[in-house]
């Protein structure tokens, strides 16, 4: 009888009591079948390594080769996403030059072209498109069309989405996707976080993740909304600390 109890009742009770067995709880990745994982050497690193993953019946498997990306000029800091709130390390604030760390939903794709090769919902940007990075604005952390909301509503925004038309042919937003940091648009916690192209190889960003055009096109062609893709960005030490409890893929030696 004691052995039967150990094999049946005890594991069942353990799963019911989250404090006893937190592994029984769903992880932040429980619905995702696609991951984009970026790891950085530490909180202050302005570059990192990106590896995509697919969930198979054997667990997370790498999709394609990994590659280097540029991060915020000041490094990274805990953002507001779908991950549990963390107390260690810096926390993202508007204008701090840090890329949000954590786990985030991937939002719409955007770009200069009318259409792109992607299953993701796509929004072509116009000369009147802006992302509002003004904390006091009721449109904070939203991409809006000035021709619809009015020129007064976008005053103060530094995020014109057609950079090529506003900044001498700047290609950075030619293709990209929204990283849904601070989706509730809490004023001052950071806004307008994207994955986009880099202007020059390795050039740090204001808080986004930047890469080569060919890499971005490949990611957009691969991403599928049905796979509920997520974007993960963590310094290496935090990644290893949280990997098991969050259900993250084990990194290869080349991505550590």
SVG drawing of the C-alpha trace seen along z (x, -y; Angstrom):
<svg xmlns="http://www.w3.org/2000/svg" viewBox="-9 -70 39 72">
<polyline fill="none" stroke="black" stroke-width="0.4" points="0.0,0.0 2.7,-2.6 4.3,-1.9 1.0,-2.4 0.5,-5.7 3.9,-6.8 3.3,-5.9 -0.2,-7.5 -1.5,-9.8 1.7,-11.6 2.5,-12.7 -1.1,-13.8 -1.0,-15.9 2.3,-17.4 0.9,-18.7 -2.0,-20.2 0.2,-22.1 2.2,-24.6 4.5,-25.4 5.5,-21.8 5.9,-21.1 6.1,-24.3 7.1,-22.2 3.5,-21.0 2.4,-24.5 2.3,-25.7 5.4,-27.6 5.3,-31.0 6.0,-29.0 3.3,-26.3 1.3,-27.3 4.2,-28.4 5.5,-26.2 8.0,-28.8 10.6,-30.7 13.1,-33.4 15.7,-33.4 18.3,-36.1 21.0,-35.8 23.5,-38.5 26.7,-38.1 25.4,-40.4 23.0,-43.2 25.2,-45.9 26.1,-44.1 24.9,-45.9 25.0,-42.8 23.7,-39.2 23.1,-36.0 19.8,-34.9 18.6,-31.3 15.1,-30.3 13.5,-27.1 10.5,-24.9 8.7,-22.7 8.6,-19.1 7.6,-15.7 11.2,-15.6 11.1,-19.1 12.6,-22.3 14.8,-21.9 16.9,-24.6 15.6,-26.1 18.3,-27.2 21.6,-28.7 22.0,-31.2 23.5,-34.7 24.6,-37.9 22.2,-40.8 22.5,-44.3 20.8,-45.3 20.2,-48.5 23.2,-50.9 23.0,-50.5 22.3,-46.8 19.1,-45.2 16.7,-45.4 13.7,-43.5 10.7,-44.3 7.0,-43.7 5.9,-40.7 4.3,-37.3 7.0,-36.1 6.8,-36.3 7.9,-39.6 11.6,-39.6 13.4,-41.5 17.0,-41.2 18.8,-43.4 17.7,-46.6 14.2,-47.3 13.2,-48.9 12.3,-52.6 11.4,-54.9 14.5,-56.4 17.1,-54.3 18.6,-52.7 18.0,-49.2 16.3,-46.3 13.5,-44.7 14.5,-41.3 12.0,-38.5 9.4,-36.7 7.1,-38.6 4.4,-38.0 5.3,-38.7 3.0,-41.3 2.4,-42.5 5.0,-42.6 5.6,-46.0 7.6,-47.5 7.9,-49.8 6.5,-47.4 2.8,-47.0 3.1,-43.2 5.8,-40.8 6.4,-37.1 5.0,-36.2 2.1,-34.6 2.2,-37.2 -0.4,-40.0 1.4,-42.8 1.0,-46.6 2.6,-48.6 4.0,-51.9 3.1,-55.3 4.8,-58.6 2.1,-59.5 2.8,-56.4 4.3,-57.0 4.9,-54.9 4.0,-57.0 6.9,-57.1 5.5,-60.0 4.5,-58.7 1.8,-61.3 0.1,-60.5 -3.2,-58.5 -1.7,-56.8 1.5,-55.7 3.1,-52.6 0.8,-52.4 1.6,-52.7 -0.8,-55.3 -1.6,-57.1 -1.3,-60.9 -3.7,-61.3 -6.4,-59.6 -5.6,-60.7 -4.4,-64.2 -1.0,-65.9 -1.4,-67.3 -1.8,-63.7 1.6,-62.7 3.5,-65.8 6.6,-64.9 7.0,-61.4 10.5,-60.4 9.4,-57.2 8.4,-58.0 7.9,-54.5 8.9,-55.5 12.5,-56.3 13.5,-56.2 11.3,-59.2 12.1,-61.1 15.8,-60.3 17.6,-60.2 16.7,-56.7 17.2,-55.0 16.4,-51.3 16.0,-50.2 12.2,-49.8 12.1,-48.4 11.1,-45.1 10.5,-44.2 8.0,-43.0 6.7,-44.3 8.0,-42.9 5.0,-43.3 6.7,-44.8 4.5,-46.8 1.4,-45.8 -0.8,-47.6 1.1,-50.9 2.0,-51.8 3.4,-55.3 7.2,-55.4 7.8,-51.7 9.1,-51.7 7.5,-51.8 7.9,-51.0 10.1,-47.9 10.8,-46.2 13.0,-43.7 14.2,-45.5 17.1,-45.9 20.4,-47.4 21.6,-50.5 25.2,-49.4 26.4,-45.9 26.4,-45.6 25.2,-49.2 23.5,-49.4 19.9,-50.5 17.7,-52.6 16.2,-49.5 15.3,-47.2 16.9,-44.1 18.5,-44.7 19.9,-42.3 20.9,-41.8 18.1,-42.1 18.4,-38.5 18.0,-37.2 14.9,-39.3 13.3,-38.1 14.0,-34.5 12.4,-34.9 9.3,-36.6 8.9,-33.9 9.1,-31.3 6.9,-32.8 3.3,-31.7 0.6,-33.1 -0.9,-29.6 2.4,-28.6 1.9,-31.3 5.5,-32.5 7.3,-34.2 10.4,-36.4 12.8,-35.7 15.7,-38.0 17.9,-37.3 21.5,-37.7 23.2,-34.3 23.3,-34.0 19.6,-34.7 18.8,-32.4 20.6,-29.5 19.0,-30.3 15.4,-30.4 15.7,-27.8 14.1,-24.8 11.4,-26.7 10.4,-28.6 10.7,-25.6 13.3,-27.3 15.5,-25.3 18.9,-24.2 21.5,-26.4 24.3,-24.9 27.9,-25.8 28.0,-28.2 25.1,-30.3 26.2,-30.6"/>
</svg>
